[in-house]
Amino acid sequence: SAQGPWLTDADGSTYVDLICSWGPMILGHAHPAVVDAVRSAAGQGLSFGAPTPAEIELAEAIIARVAPVEQVRLVNSGTEATM
């Protein structure tokens, strides 16, 4: 399990998570605001296989914040992105 910066293994040993999922979990594990946002999004469906308004909002936010980016394509994996 994990909470904030702490990971607990099956033996009950606790460690500081220095990886933070390579950046996406900068707020730590189970941050209340992130958990609330995930619950809200999951309540509207988990996977659609087609573009959604939320994906368009995300792409527009990336384009607005990263100057050289002109277009975004969301994919499922790095392998899919390179194909």
N, C-alpha and C positions, 0 to 999 in steps of 0.2 A: 504494500500500500504506500501511499505518498500524500504528504500535506505540506504545502509551502515548499521550502527547499529540502525537505527531509524525505528520504526513502527508507522503508522498513522491509527487510527481506523475510523469507519464510521462517527463519530462526529467531526473528525478533530483533536482529541487529539493525541499528539505525545509521544511515550515512547521509552526508550532504550531497545532493545531486548537482554536480558541477557541469553536467552535460545539458540539462534543461531542454532535451529533445533538439539539440543543436540550434537553439534560439527561439523556437515558437512558444516555449513555456517560460518566457522571461518573467512572468508574474508568479511563477511557481506552480506546484501541483494543486489542483482543486481550489483555485482562487475563486471566491464567491461570485464575483462579477462574471467570470468566464463560465462557471457552472450554470449560472442563471441564463446567460446568453445561449449556451448549448441546449439547455432544457427548452427554451423558447423556440429555437430553431428546430429541434427534434420533434416538437409538438406539431409542427407543420409538415412533417414528412422527412425521411432520411436520405433518399436518393431518387432522383427523377430521370437521369439519363438524357436530359434535355436542358437547355438553358433556362434559367429562372431569373426573376427580377433581382434577387439577392446576388447572384453571380454577376449580373450587369453592374450593380452598385459597387461590388468589390473591384471589378476590372476598372471602372471609372475612377475609383479611389486610388488604385495603383498608378494609373496614368497621370493623375493629378499630382501625385507625390514624388514620382520618379521622372525627372526631366527628360531623359533620353527615350523613355518608353512611349510609344505611339499606339501600340495595339497589344492586347493581352488575350491569350488563349488558355483556358483552364483545362487541365488534364488530370488523370488519375495517378500517374506515376512518372518518374524520370524516364523510364523505358518508353512509355507512350509519348512523352514529350519529344524524344529524339527520333521517334519513328515518323 
